[in-house]
Amino acid sequence: MELIAITDDQHSIEVLASKIIQIIDVVDYVHIREKSKKAIEIISLLNLLKMNKVDMKKIVLNDRLDIAIFANLSNIHLPGHGLPLVDVKEYFPNLRIGKSVHTLTEAIQAESDQADYALYGHCFETKCKAGLTPNGIEIIPEMKKTLTIPIYAVGGILPEHIQVLKENKIDGIAVMSGIFSSRNPLDAALQYFERCKLTYEQEI
């Protein structure tokens, strides 16, 4: 099971870079989702990561195709309200492109539009979506039966949720506040990492 960390748009460039550098070796990807930051700030962040020898193939930029192309990144994630995936894939066929989905219909459309993976949520209650009813995990088995692309779960995921998500055949999880809002992001990331690994070892 893969582990994705999503930034929470709550830190300065310097602090955020430090947190990413701390966790980069124990996560599969880091999604940079900094809606309040200007393009030049995100570019500065990417430059800090490069200066510190971060594997940029693990970096995924949320929504900002312009910056991804400018910075020569390999991965971009499109939100539900973002650019049309099928057109982005046509113009940039070598990009690994993910899509946020909230229903089976949206997931089917994402695969039809040539998404490389779908990020489904929000699965559990979370402060990031306060007042909104979670979409739950009941639909995940049907998604896995219907789609061939990987499906990742996001939204309110705690380490103790990992076993039930694996039982539902999820390909990976994405965590925001559980890692980036932690006083010690590395310890938090390791808790998720160890649960993901333990889940697989239980099958052996």
N, C-alpha and C positions, 0 to 999 in steps of 0.2 A: 504494500500500500504506500503510495507516494504522499509526501508531506509538503504542502505549500504554505508559505507565510505571506500574508497580505498586510502592507503598511497601513497605518491608521490615521495618517494626516494630522498627527498631534505633536510632531517634534520638529525641531530645527534641522536644517540640512546636515549639520555636523553630528548631532545626536543620532539622527536616523541612519547616517552612514555607519556610525559606530555599532548600532544595533544590528544592522545587516551583516557587517563584517563578523560580529560575534557568532551569528547563527548560520552563516552560509554553508558551513561544512556538514550540518546536520539536517538541512532541508533540501528538497529536490529543486524547488523554485522559490523565488521571492517576487511577488507581484508588487510593483510600485504603483500605488493608487493614492496619489496626492492631489486631490481636486482643488485645493486652495492655493497651491503653489504655481508660480509663473514658470514659463518654459525655461527661462535662464536658470531658475533655481533647480529644476529637475536635471538640467544638463550639468550643473555644478555637482549635484549628487552623483550622477553617473561618472563624472570625472574623478571624484573622490574614491569611488569604488574601484575604478580602473587603476588609480595610483596605488591602491592597497592590494592589487593582484587578485581581486574578486573574479571568479569565473563568470564572465558576462553571459555565458550561455544559460546560466541559471536565473538571469534577470528577465522579468516579464513586465512590460510597460502597459498600464491600464489606459485604454482609450486614445492616448496621444500618439497616433500614427506618425505625425510629423516629426516628433522627437525621436521615435524609434528608428525611423529612416535616417535622420540626421546623425544619430549616434551609432548607426550600423548594428542595431540589436537584432537578435534572431527571433524574438518572441513578442507578441502583442496580444492583449486581451480586450475584447470588445464588449461593452455593457449592452444591456437590452436596448437602450436608446441610442446606441452608437452608430458608427458608419456601417453601411450595408456590407455585410461580410462577403457576399459573393463577389462584389466589385473589388474589395480590398484583395481578395485572393486572386482575382484575375490580374490585377496590376502588380501584385507582389507575391507571386506563387511560391517563393522560397521561404516566406515567413511562416512560422508556426503560430497559428491564430486560434484563440479560444473564444468562447461565447458564453455569456451569462444567460441562463434559462430558468424559468419558474414553473413550467408545465411540460408534459410529455409532448404536446403539439409544438412548443417552442424548441424542444430538444430535437425533434424530428426535422424541423426546418433548419436548425443549425447544421445538422449533418448533411442535409440536402445542399446547403450553401457551402459545403466543404470545410466546415470547422474541423480543426484537429482534435478538439476536445470540447466538452460542455461543462460548465460550472453551475451546479444546481443548488438552489436554496431559496429562502433561508430555511434550514432544516429544523432548528431548535430556537427557542426564545433567546433573544440577544438584545443588549442595550443599543446596539447599532440600528436596530429596527424596532425601537420601543413603540408599543401600542399596536403593532402589526402581528396578526396571527401567523405562526410559522406554516410553511407549506408541508412540513412533515417529511418522513422518509418512506411512506408507504408506496409511493409511486416509483421508487428506485428500482425494484426488481423488474417492473414492466419496461422501464427505460433500458435496462441492461439486456433484456430479451429483444427489444426492438432495434436498438442502435448497435453499431460496430465501433464507434469512437469511444474513447475513455470518458467516464462520467466522474466528476469530482463533487464532493459535498461541501457546502459552506454554510455558515450561520450558526452561532451559538455552540459550536462543537467543543466539548470538554474531553479530556483524555478518557473518561469513563464511557463516552459514547462510541469509541472506536470499535469495540467488539461487535456491537449491533450493526454498525455500518458495514463492517466486513462481512457479516452474515447476510447482508443485503447486496453483496457483490460489488460494492463501490470500489472504484479504482484508486481513489485517494481522497484526502481531506485538505481543505484550505482554512487557515486559522488567522484571524486578525488580532483582536484585543487579547486573546489568550496568550499571545506571544509578545506583541509590540507594546501592550499596555503594562506588561510585567516589569517589575523593578529589575529582574534578572532575566532578560530574554533568552539567554542561552539555556539556563536551567529549565525554563518553561518549554522551549523547543525540544529539549532532551526528554522531557516527560511525554510529549506527544510522539517523538521519534521512538522511544522505548516501547510505548504501547503499540505503535504500528508494527514494530519488529516482533514483539511478543505475540501479537495476533497471528502473524504468519507462522511462527515457531510452533504454535499450538496445533497447527494442521499437520506438522511433520511427525 
